[in-house]
């Protein structure tokens, strides 16, 4: 006997949407740093961590560098999870 396919509830979809929100912060944060951070290192102020943004190299403090790295790791984990969720919800075959 075949069981009906399990579908995620609306609550699961809402939680997933909230989990994906920080992924939108990375481009905004890099753009913000591009407008406010120097392009030359300043060891006296601790601005020595490079951030390469296309053709520009910006220099960040340790706290700013950690924020960017955490968001990159978060994005690397959450995006594949989003695809896995889509496969779970909609399957691999197109609906008729």
N, C-alpha and C positions, 0 to 999 in steps of 0.2 A: 504494500500500500504506500502510495506516495504522500508525503506531507506537503502542505502548502508552503511556499517559499516565505521565509521570515522577512519582514520589512521593518526598517528602522522607524521608530516613532518620531513624532514631531519634536519631542523633547531632545532626542538624540541629534536631530538635525540642527536644532537651536544651539546645543552645546558645541557641535562641530563648527558652526558659524562663529561662535565666540572664540573658539580655539584658533581659527584662521585669522582673526583680526590683527594680531601682532605682525603677521606677514605683510600687512599694508604699511607698517611703521618703518620698515627698513629703507625703502626708497625715499620716504619723507625725511628720515633721519640723515641719510647721506646727502640729500639736497640741502638740508639745513646746515650741516657741517660744511658743505661746499661754499655757503655764503658767509659763514662766520669764522672758520678756522684758517690759520695761516698756511702759506705754501712753503714756508721755510721752518726748519726745526728751531726750537728755542729751549735748550737744556736747562736754563735757569728757572723757567716756569714749568718744566716737566712736559713740554709739548714736543715729544720725540717719536711718537708712534705713527708710522706712515699709513695712509689710507689712499689707495690708488682708485681714482674715479675717472675712468676712461683715460683721457690724456693728462689729467691734473693729479698731482700728488699733494694731499693735504696732510697736515700733521696734527695729531690728537693727543690729549692727555691719556693717562692710563684708564681712567674711568670711562672716557668716551670710547676708547678702543675696546674695552670690555663690553660696552653696550652693543657696539656694532658686531663683535664676534658672537655674542649670545644670540642676537637676532639672526645672524647667518646660520648658526647651528639649528636654531628653532625652525627656520625656514626649510633647511635641509631635511628635517624630520617631519614637519607638518605637511609639506606638499605631497610626498608619497602617501601619507596617511589619507589625504583628501582623495587621491586617485583610488586607493584601496576602498574607501567608503563609497565612492561612485560605482565601483565594480560591484560591491556588496548590494547597493541599493538598486542599480539598474541592470546589472549583469553585463556580460560581454556581447550578447547577441542583441541586435536591434529589435525593437518591438514591432509587431505587425499591426 
